[in-house]
């Protein structure tokens, strides 16, 4: 039987944070299953899904305060369950590109929530547009749409949101293999 835990860690960006953190994880005989890492502002943020023997996971969690102090990080650890597939859900990619204005993430995620759509992964970024330098906002994510949700109705609501918020949203099905013609 394997145990699982989630770790979030945040600290001032510096070379070696991931090496230091994974060394502490390995010392407790745990393994990194999944990870998300990014520099946000001047901070480095890490989210890790770990696996290991339940006793090793428990020991790592109990040692989290010492690890946080040693590495000068804010660390939070929590036991969790093994990831499970959702065969009743349809995987899609969602992408939105627009001028950067307040409320975009809220407007899109509120629409997804109304339909019971789960966000599996989401990233956003801002950058200057080519030629004009206007601040552009990009949001990309992997979502899971329940089978009972009408794609036609969802697309209509997305079109309304695009008009109301001046967005360009793409909803793309994820397939196991690309179609060849």
N, C-alpha and C positions, 0 to 999 in steps of 0.2 A: 504494500500500500504506500502511495506517495502522498505527501502533504504539499500544499501550495500556499504561497503568501504573495502579497503585493507590497512593494517598497516604493515610496516616493521620496526623493531626495532633492534638495535645492540648496545651492551655495554659490558664492561668487565664482564666476567663470575662471578656470585655470587649467593648465595642462595637467593631465593625470587623474582627474576626478574619477573617471570611469574605471581606470586601472585600480585605484585605491579602493573603490567600492566593491568591485568584483573580487578583489583579493580577500576582503573581509567575508564575502559570500562564500567563496571557495574554501576558506579556512573552516567554515562550518559545514562543509561537504554538501552545499546546496548548488543548484544549477540555475542559470538564467534561461528561461523558456521563451519569453518575449520581452521586448524593450521598446521604449520611446524615449528619445533624448533630444534636447534642443537648447540652444542659447536663446534666452528671452531677455532683452535688455542686457544688463551686465551679469545676469544670473544664469547658471546652468541648471536645467531641470531634468530629472531622470524618473521614469516610471518603469519598474521591472516586475515581471511575473516570475516567481521562483518556484522550483520544485525541489523536493528532497524527502528524506525520511521524516516522518512527523516529529520525531524528537529533535532532529537537526533544525527543522523549521522553527520549532519552539525555542531552541537555544539561540538561534539568530535573532528572533524577535526580542527575547529577554536581554540580549546584548546590544540592542539598537541604540540605547542612550550612550553607551561607551563608544560605539562606532561613530555616532554623530559628533561627539566631542572630539574624538581623535582626528576625524576628517574635516572638521569645521563645516558640517552640513546640518541642515534641518532635515531630519529623517522621520518618516512615519512608516510603520510596518503593520500589516493586518493579515491574519489568515484568510484564505479564500478557498474556493472549490476548483476542481479541474475544469478547464474550458470545455464547453459542449457545443456541438454543431446544432443548428436550428433548421432542420429539413423542411419545415413548413414556411420558411421565409425565402423571399427572392432577393439575391444579392444585386445591388446596383451601386454605381459610382455617381456621386452628385458633385457638380462643379458650378460655382458661381463666380462671375467676374463683373466688376462694376467700379464706378468711382467710389472712393471710400467715404461712407456716410455712417453716422451712428445708427445702430439698430438692425444691421443686416443679419448678424448671427441670430439675434432674437427672432426676427421675422421668419427666417427659414426654419429654425428649429421648432418654433411654435407650430408651423404648418406640419412638420414631420410628426410632432407629438400628437396632434389632432387625429392623425391616421394610424397611430400605434406603430410608427416606423422607428426602429431602433438604430441609433448611430453607433456603428462599430468602431469608427476611427474618423477623426476630423482634424484638419489643419487649416489655418488661415495665415495670410501674410499680406503685407502692404508693400508696394513698390511704386516708383515713379514710372508713368507710362512713357513708352518710346515717343520721341518727337516732341510731345507737349509737356512732359514732366508732371502731369496731373497725378494726384495720389490715387492709385488703383488698389482695390481690395480683391483678393482671391481666396476662395474657400473651396476646399476639396475634401471629400469624405466618402467612406464606404458605409452604406446603409443597408438595412435588411427590411424589406417590405412584406408585411403579412399577405398571404395568398388571398384573403378576402377583400383586400383593398383594390378598388378598380383603378387600374393604371390610367385609363382615359379620364376619370374624374380627378385623379391626382394631377395629371398633366394640365388640366383646365385650371385647377387652383394655382399651380405653379405659374401658368401664364398670367393669371390675375396678379399674383405677387410680383412677377417681373414688371408688369405695367405700373403697379402702385409704387414699387421701390426703385424703379429704373435699373433692374438687374438683368443679367444674361445668365440663365440657369440651364445646365444640361443634366439630363438624367439618362445614364447609360447602363444597360444591363451587363452584368459580369457573366461571361461564359467560360466554360472550362477550356475551350480551345477556339481560336479565331476561325471564322468561317472562310473557306477557300472557294473561289469560283473559277 
